[in-house]
Amino acid sequence: MICVEIDELVPCLIDNETGEVVETEVIRIKRASFLSKYNKKTDWYVNWADLLKENEVYAIVLKGTVAIQGLIALRPDDNMRAVFITWMVAAPHNNPEISSQKRYNGLGGHLFAIAAKRSDDFGYDGATTGFAANQELMQHYCSTFNAEAICMLHPYQIFIPEEEGAKIQEVYNYDWTDEVI
């Protein structure tokens, strides 16, 4: 389920308190023990440790830290020739549905850029698909990223074609680390 809003398309995160640009990194998470604290009880919508069984999980962190700002679980989908986004969420302090004052802007686009990058890595040229949490978010992704509402497997299924995936990646400036947690 894709549960993030696209508030700004900015190369890095923007600290809402200071207006400063904050550099980010992408870290792959492979340890269920690390992800066990990211679950429904702590406002992460789902038990992220369970997602490791069939997905790759990545975190957007502040550069030089493991301060997670958002998580994405994804997997290759050969039938769609795209990366399937299983789950995508902002950290509770970046989620306007949970926090009255989001800490950082720019997170949603960063997470989509990770999916598009992994799509490239799998040979799908940036194409991604997944299920938006609701119709409003589906329409938001269609207008922001020129996603297509394909609604094949789910009423809010979207598909972001290759060209649009490439455009998303061009916006973002983050480091992919070799670090794995």
N, C-alpha and C positions, 0 to 999 in steps of 0.2 A: 504494500500500500504506500502510495506517495502522498506524504502529509506536509509538504513544505510549501511556503509561499515564496514567490520570487519578488522580493521587495526592491532590490537594486541589482543591476548588472554591473558589478565593479570588479576590478582585477584581484583585489584582496578584500578581507573583511573590513568593515568600518565600525569602530567603537562608537556606540551611540552616546556615551557619556562625554567623550572628549573630541569626537570627530576625527580622530587619528586613524590612519590606515594601518592595519595589523597584518603582518605576513603570516602565511599558513603553510602547512605541510599536510601531505596525505600519508597515512600510516595504515598498513594492512594489519588486521587483527585476526589471529588464528587460535588464540587460547580462550576456550569457553570459560575458564576460571576468571579471566580478566573481564569478560563480558557479562558475567553473572549479576553484577550490580546494575546493569542497564536492562530494566524490565518494567512491567506495567506499574508495579508499586512505586517505582522511582520516576514515573511519568515519561517513560520511553516507549509507550504504547504496546510493546511486545517483549517477550523474553529473547534478547539478542543472542544469547548463548545457543539457543535452539536453532537459530538461523544458520549457524556455521555448518550444520550437517549437509546442506545442499547449496550453500552460497559462499561467495567470497564477501568478507565484511571489511569495509574501509572506514576510517575516521578522518574528518578534517580536524586538525589540531592547530593551536597557536604554535608558530615556529619555535623549535627548541624545547617544546613541552609535550606532555601527553594530555593536555587540557582539551578534552573532546568538545567540539562545538556542534557536531552533527555526525550521523552515521548513515551508511548506505550498505545494503545487502543486495548483491546482484549475482547473476549467473548467465552463461551463454545460452542462447536459444537458437539452435540450428534451424528449426522449422521457420522461425520468423526472420532469420538472418539478422539478429539484433541481440543486444544485451537486454535481458529481462530484469527490471528493477523490482525486487521482491519487497523491500522496505526502504524508505528514505524518510528520515526525521531530523529535525533540529533538536539540539539539546534543550531541556526544559527552560533554561534561562534565555534561549533564543527563540522560543516558541510563543507567539502572541496568544495562543489559546490557553497557555498555562501561566505565562508571566506577563504582568501588566507593563513591564518595561524591558523590552528585548535588549540584550547586551550588545549584539552585533548584527549588522545588516550585511547582506550579500551571500548568506550561507546557502540558500536554495540553489542558486545558479552554480555555486561551487560543486555541490553534490551531483547535479546533472552533468557537469563537466567531467567528473570522475567516471560516470557511467559511459559517456561518449568516448573517453580515452580508453577505457577497458574494451569497448566495442571495437575500436581501432585495433587494439592488441589481439582480439579474437578474430580479426579479419572481416568485421562487419562494417567497416568504414564510418563508424560513429553513430550508426542506427541504434536506437533504444526504444523499449516499450515497457509498459507497466500499467498499473491500475491507480488512477487518482482516487483520493479518499471520497470525493463527492463531485457533483456536477459543476459546482462553482470552480473548484480547483482544476478540473478537466478543461473548462473553458479558459481559465487563466493560463494554463500551459499552451493551449492552442493559440491564444493571442500573443503570448510572450515569446514562444519558441517556434511558432508555426507548426506545432504538433498537429497530428491528425487524430480526430476522435474516431477510432475504428470500432470500438465497442463489440469486439468479436467474442472474447472470453469473459468479459465483465462489462457492466453498463457504462463504466467510466474508463475504459481502456484507451490509452493514447499510444501513438507511434510517432517518434521523432526521427525523420528521415536523415540519411547520411549528410546531406548538405547542411542541414540545420545543426546536426551534432558537431560538425566541423566549426560552424560559427560560434557555438557555445564554448568550445575549447579555446577559441581565439581570444575570448574576453578575459579568461582567468590566468592569474599568475601565482602559481603555488609550486612547491617542490614535492616531487615524489621521493620519498625516502626508501632506502633499502631496509629500514628498520621494520621488524615484525614483532608484534606483541602477542 
